[in-house]
C-alpha cells in the first residue's frame, strides 16, 4: 500500500527545529567550526520531521536555502537503521523526515544546505535514539515510480499525479 500524500498545508514542528549558528570568529583567525549540532532524541518507532533554521547562519545577507540533502553516516544496512525518509524545503526551512534507528545509540547524519547565492553549509548532525522502545523500521513514504521520494509539499494534481520537473524531481510548494 502506498501511503497518501500529506497536505500541502503541512507545517514543520517547531519543537523539533534547530538553529544553525553563525560561524564563530576568533580575532585574526577568521571563522572557526561551530560545535556539532544535536537534534532532539527520538525512539526507533518515531517517524518525525526535524527542521534546521539557517537564519543565524545567513544573518546580514539576503540569501535563503534552496536545497537540502542528508545521509546517515552511521547506517549499517540493517532494516531498522535510522533513515532519511525525505529531505525538502518546507515553508522556507530545510526539513528532514527521520524514521527508525537502533535503540540506545547516537546516530550521525551528514546534512548539506545550499543557498540561492551559492553558500553551502555541510556538517554532521547527531541524534540519540531512545532505548525505551524496541527497534522498528522506518515507515514507508510516497515515492514516484523511479523511487524518488515525494515530500508532503510536492505539488499534486487533482488526479493524484505528482507534478515533476524535466529532471524527474517533484515541484514543491516551498
Secondary structure as UniProt FT lines:
FT   TURN            8..9
FT   HELIX           14..16
FT   STRAND          17..19
FT   STRAND          24..26
FT   TURN            27..29
FT   STRAND          30..32
FT   STRAND          37..38
FT   TURN            44..45
FT   STRAND          47..53
FT   TURN            55..60
FT   STRAND          65..72
FT   TURN            73..74
FT   TURN            79..80
FT   STRAND          83..90
FT   TURN            91..92
FT   STRAND          93..99
FT   TURN            103..104
FT   STRAND          105..115
FT   TURN            116..117
FT   STRAND          120..129
FT   TURN            145..146
FT   TURN            152..153
FT   TURN            158..159
FT   TURN            166..167
//
